[in-house]
Amino acid sequence: MQVDKGRFETFLNYLDAISHLNQDLDMKNNVIAQAANGKVAIVESNLNDLFPEPLSMRFVMLKQKLPLLGLFTKSPEFVNIDIDNNVVKFSDEFSEISITQALPEYVNNLYISPEDLKGKLSLDLELDRILSTELSKIILERISVISTNFDVMVIGFLIKDNKINISLSSNDKVNKSLVLKDLPCIKPVTNQGEEIQINFSVYPFQTKFDNDVSLDLCYKGEGRGNSIIKMKTVLKGIETTFYVKGTVIK
């Protein structure tokens, strides 16, 4: 398959943007749907616009592969991608690099089928939605910088009087930041004076976003409660969805 150099560069930029979450790459027919390292999130995207035909590849240690593939961003016009006997060959008119694909048992971030993805979400992302908001690039940058400097592992969503505050605090609770406050719930969630704290991994929020993010918070209060954040954005030119599972604390 022959790929336009600009589209190939978009592909590499995208892989670099999600490589802090996905140690390995398992792409099937131009679709990426993988559980992130530590299962803190699921990253889903469709790269049909980049390739003239379906492409599947499976690599371990993605970060180490990117500098090698980046050599072809200086190709005159096109990059050739050919797969034969489980080997992926990247080439242009000057050079070629062949990389053997990894066996599934050695891949940390395996592809998730649409059926399996639906089962993992376990919530109705429309009926159980209690918050829809836009996170601007300014707010996303603040979350990333504050969480990194506070050495924060989770981002907290506090529901009280059917309004939501988003906050970050260091593990020792000494340093704190209220990122956004008084976001209105779409529907009643709490009784008067009742509080529900939901914590999510902050790592998906530390992605180097180049556009605003649409965030939906979904919550079902049965039993101990269940919650998922759905974040949609265009990342390095690719429409991408993040699903982040929360821990409910009542």
ABEGO torsion letter per residue (X at the ends): XBBBAAAAAAAAAAAAAAAAABABBBBBGGBBBBBBBGGABBBBBBAAAABABBBBBBBBGAAAAAAAAAAAAABAABBBBBBBGGBBBBBBAABBBBBBBBBAAABABBBBBAAAAAAAAGBBAAAABABBBBBBAAAAAAAAAAAAAAGBABBBBBBBGGBBBBBBBBAAGABBBBABBGBBBABBABBBGBBBBBBBBAAAAABBBABBBBBBBBBBABEAEBBBBBBBBBBGGBBBBBBBBBBBBX
